[in-house]
Amino acid sequence: MSPIGSPGEFGSSRQREISIQLQPMEGGTVEVAVELKEAVEERFDKFSNAATETPLRDPAAYDSFFGELERRLPAQAAK
């Protein structure tokens, strides 16, 4: 979970969440499944609404995650 941000004028908050699942495969490889979500809670005066979670559909966010994962894996394998 990311830190809670409060960008809205009325005290709304926004937070990002990443869920990672690892599945062992044949040959010693691992399949990686990732889901990014954003939780937004709107607050108007003294009343707050329940947070709404929506999956992030930004391909760049997933590309960034997998690019960094690939960059770091060879360094770990060499140790």
Residue pairs with C-beta under 8 A, 6 or more apart in sequence:
1 15
1 16
1 17
2 15
2 16
2 17
3 15
4 13
4 14
4 15
5 13
5 14
5 15
6 12
6 13
6 14
7 14
8 42
8 43
10 42
10 43
10 44
10 45
11 43
11 48
12 40
12 41
12 42
12 43
13 40
13 41
13 43
13 51
14 38
14 39
14 40
14 41
15 38
15 39
15 51
16 36
16 37
16 38
16 39
16 56
17 36
17 37
17 38
17 39
17 53
18 34
18 35
18 36
18 37
18 65
19 34
19 35
19 36
19 37
20 32
20 33
20 34
21 32
21 33
21 34
22 30
22 31
22 32
23 30
23 31
23 33
24 30
25 31
32 66
32 69
34 62
34 65
34 66
35 55
36 55
36 56
36 58
36 61
36 62
36 65
37 53
37 54
37 55
37 56
38 53
38 54
38 56
39 51
39 52
39 53
40 51
40 52
40 54
41 48
41 49
41 50
41 51
41 52
42 48
42 49
43 49
